[in-house]
Amino acid sequence: MRSFGKFLRIAKKLRDDVRGAAAVEFAIVAPLLMLILLAIIEGGRAINIDRQFTSAANTAGDLVAREEYLGTSSTFATDNLRDMMKSINHLMAPYDPAELKMGVFSVQVSPDDEDETKVVWSYNHNDMPNVPTKCQAYALPAHLVPKGGSVIVVEGQYKFTPLFGDYVPGFGSLGELKEKSFHNPRNSCVDYVKGTNCLNPC
């Protein structure tokens, strides 16, 4: 009986002893706080990359839309577009420009049918998948371009690689960021080769 009373006194003493409670509470809360911090870092990166990616796609379309023609020959036109893409890569800094893929192409609307829209020329940067080829049909948003008109289309994607994807739920699944933009040519169209005068080869 005496030993039981001693046990009760020790138990009461331990119950009233709060030393180390803060350390225990911190050990419980710390993983959650760390997870929130990593999520904030990943979220900030994702938003910043998406903004720069969108800016890169819009700038690419604007650069092309300013031109009357891209080159005096098909080779010069391709070289000109390649140089434009090199400048676009700088817009992704400090993120890896090798992950930036783009398709830039001109779509022309039939002078007789607004729904008949075909690609006049296209350029593929960094193996962008599913870039439409010359004379391929390409659906445009309704009433975007009048009959006989043309538009420069940019389709792009950027592979988002999270820093802490294995630790922050949701960010590892973001995968490819995608962007599509439409740009009005400053002239009636943008010729791939000088002298074609916006003639539809299809």
Secondary structure, 3 states (H helix, E strand, C coil): CHHHHHHHHHHHHHHHCCCCHHHHHHHHHHHHHHHHHHHHHHHHHHHHHHHHHHHHHHHHHHHHHCCCECCCCHHHHHHHHHHHHHHHHHCCCCCCHHHEEEEEEEEEECCCCCCCEEEEEEEEECCCCCCCCCCCECCCCCCCCCCCCEEEEEEEEEECCCCCCCCCCCHHHCCEEEEEEEECCCCCCCECCCCCCCCCCC
